[in-house]
Amino acid sequence: MGGSKTVLRWDDVPVMQTVDAAGNVGAPRRGADSDAEIVLPGRGLQYNGHIVELRAVGCVIETKCRLEPGTMVEVWLRTHGEPLRIAASLVGRQENWVRFSFPSLPVRKAAQIEDLRAALGLG
């Protein structure tokens, strides 16, 4: 298909244990914190990428995604070892990155995004 090879199932990705600067053991994670997947529901297209920018209103993901602006997708992220899936609309695309906007998010998902921003050092 049209995307790069991806590991879609969380069970196929090795668990990584995180330890902060104080030596506290964090929640186990599968893959790197900055890993992201762009999924086109019902079409079977998936693109791997890395989070470049993340906010409660949208994100930028480094990837070779060739979808057109306006395309509705799911952005799959990981936070505290759990998958976080967010409906999104592609609003911009360059050769090596895509920008998505998120609809109004529930409080829980917005808090998960803030947790992930902190884990990634995005601020």
C-alpha positions in Angstrom: 0.0 0.0 0.0 0.9 3.7 0.0 2.7 4.0 3.4 5.9 3.0 5.0 6.0 -0.3 6.8 4.5 0.0 10.3 4.1 -1.9 13.5 0.5 -1.2 14.2 -0.3 -3.5 17.1 1.1 -2.4 20.5 1.9 -6.1 21.4 4.5 -6.2 18.6 6.5 -3.3 20.0 8.9 -4.1 22.9 8.1 -2.5 26.2 10.6 0.2 27.3 10.9 1.1 31.0 11.5 4.8 31.7 13.5 6.2 34.6 13.5 10.0 35.3 16.5 12.0 36.5 15.6 11.3 40.2 15.6 7.5 39.6 11.8 7.1 39.7 10.6 4.3 37.5 7.9 5.5 35.1 5.1 3.7 33.4 6.2 1.1 30.8 6.1 2.4 27.2 6.0 0.7 23.9 8.2 2.5 21.4 9.7 6.0 21.8 7.6 8.8 23.3 7.8 10.7 20.1 6.5 7.9 17.9 3.2 8.6 16.1 1.1 6.8 13.5 -1.3 8.4 11.1 -4.2 6.0 10.3 -6.8 6.5 7.6 -9.8 4.6 9.1 -11.5 2.1 6.8 -8.8 2.4 4.1 -5.9 0.5 5.7 -3.4 3.2 5.1 -0.9 3.9 7.9 2.1 6.2 8.1 4.8 6.1 10.8 6.2 9.4 12.0 7.7 11.3 14.9 6.0 14.2 16.8 7.7 17.5 16.1 5.0 19.8 17.7 2.1 18.9 19.9 -0.7 21.0 21.3 -4.3 20.4 22.4 -5.4 22.0 19.1 -3.2 20.0 16.8 0.2 18.6 15.9 3.0 18.4 13.4 4.4 15.0 12.6 7.6 14.3 10.7 6.6 11.7 8.0 6.4 11.1 4.3 2.6 11.1 4.4 1.0 11.9 1.0 -2.6 12.5 2.0 -4.3 15.7 0.9 -5.3 18.6 3.1 -8.8 18.1 4.5 -8.4 14.4 4.9 -9.8 13.1 8.2 -7.5 10.6 10.0 -6.7 9.2 13.4 -3.4 10.2 15.0 -2.1 7.5 17.3 0.2 8.5 20.1 1.4 6.8 23.2 1.2 8.2 26.7 2.0 6.4 30.0 2.2 3.2 28.0 -1.3 3.5 26.7 -2.4 4.3 23.2 -4.0 7.7 22.7 -6.1 8.0 19.5 -7.2 11.4 18.3 -9.5 12.3 15.4 -7.7 14.9 13.2 -7.9 16.8 10.0 -4.9 17.3 7.8 -4.4 21.0 7.3 -0.9 21.3 5.8 1.7 19.2 4.2 5.3 19.6 3.1 7.7 16.9 1.8 8.8 15.7 5.3 6.0 16.7 7.6 2.2 17.1 8.0 0.2 19.4 10.2 -3.1 18.2 11.8 -5.8 20.1 13.7 -7.8 18.3 16.4 -11.5 19.0 17.0 -12.5 20.0 20.5 -11.0 17.4 22.8 -12.5 15.8 26.0 -10.7 17.0 29.1 -9.1 13.6 29.6 -7.5 13.5 26.2 -6.3 17.2 26.5 -4.7 16.2 29.9 -3.0 13.2 28.2 -1.6 15.5 25.5 -0.2 17.8 28.2 1.4 14.8 29.9 3.0 13.7 26.6 4.2 17.3 25.9 5.9 17.3 29.2 7.5 13.9 28.6 8.8 15.1 25.2 10.1 18.4 26.7 7.7 20.4 24.5 6.8 22.5 27.4 
